[in-house]
Amino acid sequence: MRDKLHLRTGVLVGATLLSACTRTDLGEARAVVERFCIAVAAGDVAGARACLVATDRANQAGRLDQRGLRDGYEVGAAQADGECARVEVRTKSTPAPVTFVLVREDSAWRIDLRRSTEATLGSKLEQVRKVLDQAGKQMVDRLEQSRRGAQTPPAPR
C-alpha cells in the first residue's frame, strides 16, 4: 500500500514538473518567433537568420520580406505538436495567419521555413494543385478538339 502511494506521488510530481517544463519550453518557442518578427520588421537579416534552422540559414539569400510585419502583427501562443511547436502570427495586412513551425536544433527552438510554409499553405496548395490539374485537362481537351476540327475537311457548299 505504501509503495503504491509513493508511486502515485512520484507520478504526480513528475507530471507536474513535466507540464511546467512544457509551458516554459513553449514560451521559449514563442519568444523565438517574436525575435524573428522583430528582426524582419527592422530589416535585421542576421537577427532573423539566427532564429532559423541550419538548412534555412544556409539557403537564405539575405533578403527579407517585410510586408505585413512593418504594419503591425500579433504573435499567438505556442502550441505543442509532437516534437514541434506551432506559433501563429497575424498581421494587419493579411487575412489569414502565418503558422511558424519550430523544431529543436542544438537544444534551442528554431523556425523551419519549409515546414512553416507547408503548415500555412497546406490545404491551399492542394486546392491550387487541383485547379491547375483541371485547367491543364481542359487545355488538352480544347487542343484535341481544335486538332480534330483542323483535320476535318470543310463541308461542301
Residue frames as a rotation matrix with the C-alpha (Angstrom) as fourth column:
MET 1
0.570 0.822 0.000 0.00
0.822 -0.570 0.000 0.00
0.000 0.000 -1.000 0.00
ARG 2
0.509 -0.463 -0.726 2.79
0.131 -0.791 0.597 2.37
-0.851 -0.399 -0.342 0.93
ASP 3
-0.578 -0.746 0.330 4.70
0.407 0.086 0.909 1.55
-0.707 0.660 0.254 -2.28
LYS 4
-0.099 0.635 0.766 1.61
0.984 -0.051 0.169 2.40
0.147 0.771 -0.620 -4.34
LEU 5
0.807 0.381 -0.451 1.32
0.496 -0.852 0.167 5.73
-0.321 -0.358 -0.877 -2.53
HIS 6
0.018 -0.896 -0.444 4.96
0.052 -0.443 0.895 6.54
-0.999 -0.039 0.038 -3.28
LEU 7
-0.626 -0.205 0.752 4.49
0.700 0.279 0.658 5.54
-0.345 0.938 -0.031 -6.91
ARG 8
0.358 0.843 0.400 1.38
0.922 -0.387 -0.010 7.69
0.147 0.373 -0.916 -7.29
THR 9
0.723 -0.152 -0.674 3.11
0.220 -0.875 0.432 10.63
-0.656 -0.460 -0.599 -5.61
GLY 10
-0.348 -0.938 0.016 6.14
0.219 -0.064 0.974 10.20
-0.912 0.342 0.228 -7.88
VAL 11
-0.409 0.288 0.866 3.98
0.912 0.146 0.382 10.09
-0.017 0.946 -0.322 -11.00
LEU 12
0.678 0.733 -0.050 2.03
0.735 -0.677 0.032 13.16
-0.011 -0.058 -0.998 -9.90
VAL 13
0.449 -0.604 -0.659 5.18
0.048 -0.720 0.692 15.15
-0.892 -0.343 -0.295 -9.10
GLY 14
-0.569 -0.698 0.435 6.80
0.433 0.196 0.880 14.05
-0.699 0.689 0.190 -12.37
ALA 15
-0.063 0.641 0.765 3.74
0.990 -0.059 0.131 15.01
0.129 0.765 -0.631 -14.41
THR 16
0.829 0.354 -0.433 3.57
0.455 -0.877 0.154 18.40
-0.325 -0.325 -0.888 -12.68
LEU 17
0.048 -0.903 -0.427 7.25
0.005 -0.428 0.904 19.10
-0.999 -0.046 -0.016 -13.36
LEU 18
-0.591 -0.247 0.768 6.91
0.693 0.332 0.640 17.95
-0.413 0.910 -0.025 -16.95
SER 19
0.364 0.794 0.487 3.91
0.922 -0.381 -0.067 20.20
0.132 0.473 -0.871 -17.61
ALA 20
0.742 -0.170 -0.648 5.73
0.149 -0.901 0.407 23.18
-0.653 -0.399 -0.644 -16.08
CYS 21
-0.378 -0.925 0.039 8.75
0.163 -0.025 0.986 22.49
-0.911 0.379 0.161 -18.32
THR 22
-0.331 0.323 0.887 6.48
0.935 0.238 0.263 22.24
-0.126 0.916 -0.381 -21.33
ARG 23
0.766 0.636 -0.094 4.86
0.627 -0.771 -0.110 25.62
-0.143 0.025 -0.989 -20.61
THR 24
0.405 -0.716 -0.569 8.28
-0.135 -0.662 0.737 27.24
-0.904 -0.221 -0.365 -20.21
ASP 25
-0.520 -0.622 0.585 9.56
0.418 0.412 0.809 25.45
-0.745 0.666 0.046 -23.28
LEU 26
0.082 0.641 0.763 6.61
0.996 -0.070 -0.048 26.66
0.023 0.765 -0.644 -25.37
GLY 27
0.842 0.134 -0.522 7.20
0.249 -0.956 0.157 30.16
-0.477 -0.262 -0.839 -24.05
GLU 28
-0.151 -0.970 -0.193 10.74
-0.041 -0.189 0.981 29.91
-0.988 0.156 -0.011 -25.43
ALA 29
-0.453 0.060 0.889 9.37
0.835 0.377 0.400 28.81
-0.311 0.924 -0.221 -28.82
ARG 30
0.645 0.746 0.165 7.04
0.763 -0.618 -0.187 31.81
-0.038 0.247 -0.968 -28.88
ALA 31
0.573 -0.499 -0.649 9.95
0.002 -0.792 0.611 34.11
-0.819 -0.351 -0.453 -27.96
VAL 32
-0.507 -0.756 0.414 11.93
0.414 0.207 0.886 32.86
-0.756 0.621 0.208 -30.98
VAL 33
-0.057 0.575 0.816 9.05
0.991 -0.065 0.114 33.77
0.118 0.815 -0.567 -33.30
GLU 34
0.852 0.342 -0.396 8.77
0.433 -0.886 0.164 37.17
-0.294 -0.311 -0.904 -31.61
ARG 35
0.082 -0.915 -0.395 12.52
0.020 -0.395 0.919 37.80
-0.996 -0.083 -0.014 -32.13
PHE 36
-0.537 -0.235 0.810 12.21
0.742 0.325 0.586 36.70
-0.401 0.916 0.000 -35.75
CYS 37
0.394 0.793 0.465 9.31
0.908 -0.415 -0.060 39.08
0.146 0.446 -0.883 -36.42
ILE 38
0.761 -0.189 -0.621 11.11
0.149 -0.880 0.450 41.99
-0.631 -0.435 -0.642 -34.75
ALA 39
-0.289 -0.957 0.023 14.24
0.164 -0.026 0.986 41.31
-0.943 0.288 0.164 -36.80
VAL 40
-0.376 0.214 0.902 12.33
0.920 0.204 0.335 41.00
-0.113 0.955 -0.273 -40.09
ALA 41
0.695 0.718 0.029 10.33
0.719 -0.693 -0.056 44.18
-0.020 0.060 -0.998 -39.41
ALA 42
0.652 -0.522 -0.549 13.59
-0.092 -0.774 0.627 46.04
-0.752 -0.358 -0.553 -38.69
GLY 43
0.864 -0.339 -0.373 15.37
-0.395 0.002 -0.919 44.61
0.312 0.941 -0.132 -41.74
ASP 44
0.097 -0.830 0.550 17.88
-0.943 0.101 0.317 42.80
-0.319 -0.549 -0.772 -39.49
VAL 45
0.457 0.069 -0.887 18.89
-0.639 0.719 -0.273 39.87
0.619 0.691 0.373 -41.71
ALA 46
-0.565 -0.765 -0.309 21.42
-0.288 0.534 -0.795 38.44
0.773 -0.360 -0.522 -39.25
GLY 47
-0.716 0.352 0.603 18.93
-0.649 -0.014 -0.761 38.59
-0.259 -0.936 0.239 -36.39
ALA 48
0.390 0.901 -0.191 16.24
-0.902 0.332 -0.275 36.86
-0.184 0.280 0.942 -38.44
ARG 49
0.238 -0.369 -0.899 18.62
-0.524 0.730 -0.438 34.16
0.818 0.575 -0.019 -39.71
ALA 50
-0.763 -0.573 0.300 19.68
-0.531 0.289 -0.797 33.37
0.370 -0.767 -0.525 -36.14
CYS 51
-0.236 0.782 0.577 16.11
-0.801 0.180 -0.571 32.17
-0.550 -0.596 0.584 -35.49
LEU 52
0.547 0.482 -0.684 16.12
-0.826 0.444 -0.348 29.66
0.137 0.755 0.641 -38.38
VAL 53
0.784 -0.292 0.548 17.19
0.104 0.932 0.348 26.02
-0.612 -0.216 0.761 -38.63
ALA 54
-0.130 -0.986 -0.104 20.66
-0.021 -0.102 0.995 25.50
-0.991 0.132 -0.007 -40.12
THR 55
-0.405 -0.018 0.914 19.41
0.841 0.386 0.380 24.48
-0.359 0.922 -0.141 -43.58
ASP 56
0.650 0.694 0.309 17.29
0.757 -0.627 -0.182 27.64
0.068 0.353 -0.933 -43.82
ARG 57
0.609 -0.524 -0.596 20.16
-0.041 -0.771 0.636 29.82
-0.792 -0.363 -0.491 -42.58
ALA 58
-0.439 -0.838 0.324 22.33
0.255 0.229 0.939 28.38
-0.861 0.495 0.113 -45.37
ASN 59
-0.348 0.378 0.858 19.63
0.933 0.230 0.278 28.85
-0.092 0.897 -0.433 -48.04
GLN 60
0.640 0.622 -0.451 18.52
0.588 -0.774 -0.234 32.39
-0.495 -0.115 -0.861 -47.21
ALA 61
0.202 -0.537 0.819 19.83
0.893 -0.243 -0.380 34.86
0.403 0.808 0.430 -49.78
GLY 62
-0.730 -0.546 -0.412 19.86
0.677 -0.661 -0.323 37.82
-0.096 -0.514 0.852 -47.41
ARG 63
-0.725 0.569 0.388 16.56
-0.277 -0.757 0.591 39.42
0.630 0.321 0.707 -48.42
LEU 64
-0.820 0.534 -0.207 13.65
0.435 0.346 -0.831 39.72
-0.372 -0.771 -0.516 -46.06
ASP 65
-0.418 0.786 0.455 10.04
0.421 -0.276 0.864 40.24
0.805 0.553 -0.216 -47.00
GLN 66
-0.974 -0.051 -0.219 8.97
0.219 -0.445 -0.868 42.92
-0.053 -0.894 0.445 -44.54
ARG 67
-0.531 0.835 0.144 5.48
-0.443 -0.418 0.793 43.38
0.723 0.357 0.592 -45.93
GLY 68
0.358 0.792 -0.494 2.90
0.146 0.476 0.868 42.86
0.922 -0.383 0.055 -43.27
LEU 69
0.160 -0.344 -0.925 5.24
0.957 0.285 0.059 42.90
0.243 -0.895 0.374 -40.31
ARG 70
-0.855 -0.484 0.187 6.00
0.442 -0.868 -0.227 46.61
0.272 -0.112 0.956 -40.62
ASP 71
-0.368 0.810 0.457 2.28
-0.293 -0.567 0.770 47.38
0.883 0.149 0.446 -40.38
GLY 72
-0.245 0.239 0.940 1.93
-0.968 -0.011 -0.250 45.53
-0.049 -0.971 0.234 -37.11
TYR 73
-0.183 0.136 -0.974 1.50
-0.264 0.947 0.182 41.93
0.947 0.290 -0.138 -36.05
GLU 74
0.301 0.303 0.904 0.37
-0.954 0.087 0.289 39.78
0.009 -0.949 0.315 -33.16
VAL 75
-0.583 -0.562 -0.586 2.23
-0.490 0.819 -0.297 36.65
0.648 0.114 -0.753 -32.08
GLY 76
0.510 0.860 0.003 -0.07
-0.593 0.348 0.726 33.99
0.624 -0.372 0.687 -30.70
ALA 77
0.372 -0.310 0.875 0.60
-0.782 0.404 0.475 31.37
-0.501 -0.861 -0.093 -28.06
ALA 78
-0.539 -0.618 -0.573 2.78
-0.803 0.583 0.127 28.40
0.255 0.528 -0.810 -28.88
GLN 79
0.621 0.733 0.278 1.09
-0.765 0.644 0.011 25.02
-0.171 -0.220 0.961 -29.22
ALA 80
-0.393 -0.728 0.562 2.81
-0.536 0.678 0.503 21.66
-0.747 -0.104 -0.657 -28.84
ASP 81
0.676 0.515 -0.527 2.66
-0.730 0.371 -0.574 19.47
-0.100 0.772 0.627 -31.94
GLY 82
0.880 -0.410 -0.239 4.55
0.362 0.906 -0.219 16.26
0.306 0.106 0.946 -31.25
GLU 83
0.127 -0.927 -0.353 8.24
0.942 0.001 0.337 17.15
-0.312 -0.375 0.873 -31.26
CYS 84
-0.562 -0.245 0.790 7.46
0.604 -0.774 0.190 20.53
0.564 0.584 0.583 -32.83
ALA 85
-0.356 0.532 -0.768 5.86
0.540 -0.554 -0.634 23.73
-0.763 -0.641 -0.090 -31.67
ARG 86
-0.272 0.352 0.895 3.50
0.864 -0.321 0.389 25.88
0.424 0.879 -0.217 -33.74
VAL 87
-0.413 0.127 -0.902 3.02
0.488 -0.805 -0.337 29.60
-0.769 -0.579 0.270 -33.34
GLU 88
0.190 0.549 0.814 0.53
0.974 -0.211 -0.086 31.65
0.125 0.809 -0.574 -35.35
VAL 89
-0.686 -0.365 -0.629 1.26
0.400 -0.912 0.092 35.24
-0.607 -0.188 0.772 -36.30
ARG 90
0.367 0.829 0.422 -1.47
0.910 -0.226 -0.347 37.55
-0.192 0.512 -0.837 -37.51
THR 91
-0.812 -0.574 -0.107 -0.62
0.526 -0.798 0.295 40.68
-0.255 0.184 0.949 -39.43
LYS 92
-0.184 0.755 -0.630 -2.83
-0.028 -0.645 -0.764 43.64
-0.983 -0.123 0.139 -40.19
SER 93
-0.235 0.016 -0.972 -2.26
-0.871 -0.448 0.204 43.32
-0.432 0.894 0.119 -43.91
THR 94
-0.784 -0.012 -0.621 -3.04
-0.383 0.797 0.468 39.60
0.489 0.604 -0.629 -44.43
PRO 95
0.144 0.967 0.210 -6.40
-0.838 0.007 0.545 37.94
0.525 -0.255 0.812 -43.77
ALA 96
0.851 0.153 -0.503 -5.05
0.031 0.941 0.338 34.53
0.525 -0.303 0.796 -42.73
PRO 97
0.725 -0.618 0.304 -2.47
-0.518 -0.198 0.832 33.85
-0.454 -0.760 -0.464 -40.03
VAL 98
0.221 -0.764 -0.606 1.03
-0.619 0.371 -0.692 32.60
0.754 0.528 -0.391 -40.80
THR 99
0.981 0.087 0.173 1.90
-0.188 0.642 0.743 29.40
-0.046 -0.762 0.646 -38.93
PHE 100
0.092 -0.995 -0.044 5.51
-0.884 -0.061 -0.463 29.09
0.458 0.081 -0.885 -37.82
VAL 101
0.945 0.084 -0.316 6.71
0.031 0.939 0.341 25.55
0.325 -0.332 0.885 -37.12
LEU 102
0.267 -0.869 0.417 9.65
-0.929 -0.347 -0.129 25.29
0.256 -0.353 -0.900 -34.74
VAL 103
0.788 -0.145 -0.598 11.89
0.166 0.986 -0.020 22.31
0.593 -0.084 0.801 -34.11
ARG 104
0.818 -0.573 0.061 14.65
-0.156 -0.118 0.981 21.63
-0.554 -0.811 -0.186 -31.60
GLU 105
0.700 -0.706 0.111 18.13
0.352 0.206 -0.913 22.16
0.622 0.678 0.393 -33.01
ASP 106
-0.397 -0.918 0.009 21.21
0.338 -0.155 -0.928 22.27
0.853 -0.366 0.371 -30.78
SER 107
-0.502 0.272 -0.821 18.95
0.865 0.172 -0.472 22.39
0.013 -0.947 -0.321 -27.70
ALA 108
-0.715 0.297 -0.633 17.16
-0.077 -0.933 -0.351 25.53
-0.695 -0.202 0.690 -28.90
TRP 109
0.317 0.877 0.361 13.94
0.531 0.151 -0.834 26.20
-0.786 0.456 -0.418 -30.77
ARG 110
-0.780 -0.491 -0.388 14.47
-0.086 -0.531 0.843 27.21
-0.620 0.691 0.372 -34.40
ILE 111
0.279 0.888 -0.365 11.98
-0.518 -0.181 -0.836 28.10
-0.809 0.422 0.409 -37.13
ASP 112
-0.591 -0.328 0.737 11.76
0.401 0.674 0.621 25.61
-0.700 0.662 -0.267 -40.01
LEU 113
-0.502 0.376 -0.778 10.66
-0.611 -0.791 0.012 27.69
-0.612 0.482 0.628 -43.01
ARG 114
-0.823 0.207 -0.529 9.78
-0.352 0.545 0.761 24.71
0.446 0.812 -0.376 -45.24
ARG 115
-0.658 0.590 -0.469 7.52
0.720 0.674 -0.162 23.18
0.220 -0.444 -0.868 -42.62
SER 116
-0.550 0.447 -0.705 6.11
0.217 -0.739 -0.637 26.62
-0.806 -0.504 0.310 -41.77
THR 117
-0.697 0.264 -0.666 5.19
-0.700 -0.449 0.555 27.19
-0.152 0.854 0.498 -45.42
GLU 118
-0.762 0.410 -0.501 3.54
0.092 0.835 0.543 23.77
0.641 0.368 -0.673 -45.60
ALA 119
-0.603 0.541 -0.586 1.62
0.766 0.190 -0.613 24.43
-0.220 -0.819 -0.529 -42.38
THR 120
-0.545 0.369 -0.753 0.48
-0.144 -0.926 -0.350 27.87
-0.826 -0.082 0.558 -43.56
LEU 121
-0.374 0.328 -0.867 -0.41
-0.908 -0.320 0.271 26.90
-0.188 0.889 0.418 -47.11
GLY 122
-0.817 -0.125 0.562 -1.12
-0.168 0.986 -0.026 23.18
-0.551 -0.115 -0.826 -46.73
SER 123
-0.090 0.869 0.486 -4.76
0.592 0.439 -0.676 22.94
-0.801 0.227 -0.555 -47.78
LYS 124
0.543 0.265 -0.796 -4.45
-0.346 -0.794 -0.500 25.96
-0.765 0.547 -0.340 -50.07
LEU 125
-0.467 -0.786 -0.405 -1.62
-0.759 0.121 0.640 24.29
-0.454 0.606 -0.653 -52.00
GLU 126
-0.730 0.276 0.626 -3.78
0.344 0.939 -0.013 21.22
-0.591 0.206 -0.780 -52.52
GLN 127
0.381 0.912 -0.152 -6.61
0.364 -0.299 -0.882 23.40
-0.850 0.281 -0.445 -53.82
VAL 128
0.259 -0.379 -0.888 -4.24
-0.740 -0.669 0.069 25.17
-0.621 0.639 -0.454 -56.21
ARG 129
-0.790 -0.583 0.189 -2.91
-0.365 0.695 0.620 21.81
-0.492 0.421 -0.762 -57.44
LYS 130
-0.313 0.763 0.566 -6.46
0.610 0.618 -0.495 20.62
-0.728 0.190 -0.659 -58.17
VAL 131
0.609 0.531 -0.589 -7.34
-0.044 -0.719 -0.693 23.83
-0.792 0.449 -0.415 -60.03
LEU 132
-0.107 -0.741 -0.663 -4.15
-0.851 -0.277 0.446 23.61
-0.514 0.612 -0.601 -62.11
ASP 133
-0.806 -0.128 0.577 -4.79
0.062 0.952 0.299 19.93
-0.588 0.277 -0.760 -62.90
GLN 134
0.141 0.954 0.263 -8.32
0.606 0.127 -0.785 20.74
-0.783 0.270 -0.561 -64.03
ALA 135
0.560 0.019 -0.829 -7.14
-0.437 -0.843 -0.314 23.72
-0.704 0.538 -0.463 -66.12
GLY 136
-0.528 -0.831 -0.176 -4.47
-0.654 0.264 0.709 21.55
-0.542 0.489 -0.683 -67.73
LYS 137
-0.600 0.385 0.701 -7.01
0.464 0.882 -0.087 18.88
-0.652 0.273 -0.708 -68.64
GLN 138
0.515 0.830 -0.216 -9.34
0.332 -0.425 -0.842 21.48
-0.790 0.362 -0.494 -70.13
MET 139
0.207 -0.531 -0.822 -6.50
-0.732 -0.641 0.230 22.90
-0.649 0.554 -0.521 -72.20
VAL 140
-0.821 -0.498 0.281 -5.58
-0.237 0.744 0.625 19.47
-0.520 0.446 -0.729 -73.56
ASP 141
-0.169 0.850 0.500 -9.25
0.654 0.476 -0.588 18.79
-0.738 0.227 -0.636 -74.39
ARG 142
0.640 0.412 -0.649 -9.52
-0.106 -0.789 -0.606 22.09
-0.761 0.456 -0.461 -76.30
LEU 143
-0.247 -0.814 -0.525 -6.31
-0.791 -0.144 0.595 21.41
-0.560 0.563 -0.608 -78.20
GLU 144
-0.771 0.035 0.636 -7.60
0.221 0.951 0.215 17.94
-0.597 0.306 -0.741 -79.12
GLN 145
0.287 0.951 0.119 -10.88
0.570 -0.070 -0.819 19.44
-0.770 0.302 -0.562 -80.34
SER 146
0.467 -0.191 -0.863 -9.02
-0.550 -0.827 -0.115 22.08
-0.692 0.529 -0.492 -82.38
ARG 147
-0.633 -0.773 -0.027 -6.77
-0.545 0.421 0.725 19.43
-0.549 0.474 -0.689 -83.90
ARG 148
-0.489 0.541 0.685 -9.75
0.575 0.790 -0.213 17.27
-0.656 0.289 -0.697 -84.81
GLY 149
0.564 0.734 -0.378 -11.54
0.247 -0.587 -0.771 20.31
-0.788 0.341 -0.512 -86.30
ALA 150
0.109 -0.616 -0.780 -8.48
-0.762 -0.556 0.333 21.19
-0.639 0.558 -0.530 -88.41
GLN 151
-0.837 -0.454 0.305 -8.33
-0.204 0.776 0.597 17.63
-0.508 0.437 -0.742 -89.78
THR 152
-0.059 0.898 0.437 -11.99
0.586 0.385 -0.713 17.59
-0.808 0.214 -0.549 -90.80
PRO 153
-0.817 -0.208 0.537 -12.43
0.572 -0.397 0.718 18.72
0.064 0.894 0.444 -94.43
PRO 154
-0.776 0.567 -0.277 -14.82
-0.435 -0.798 -0.416 21.61
-0.457 -0.202 0.866 -94.91
ALA 155
-0.147 0.835 0.530 -18.39
0.404 0.540 -0.738 20.69
-0.903 0.106 -0.417 -95.72
PRO 156
-0.756 -0.092 0.648 -19.35
0.654 -0.154 0.741 21.04
0.032 0.984 0.177 -99.44
ARG 157
-0.689 0.492 -0.532 -21.49
-0.203 -0.836 -0.510 24.03
-0.696 -0.243 0.676 -100.38
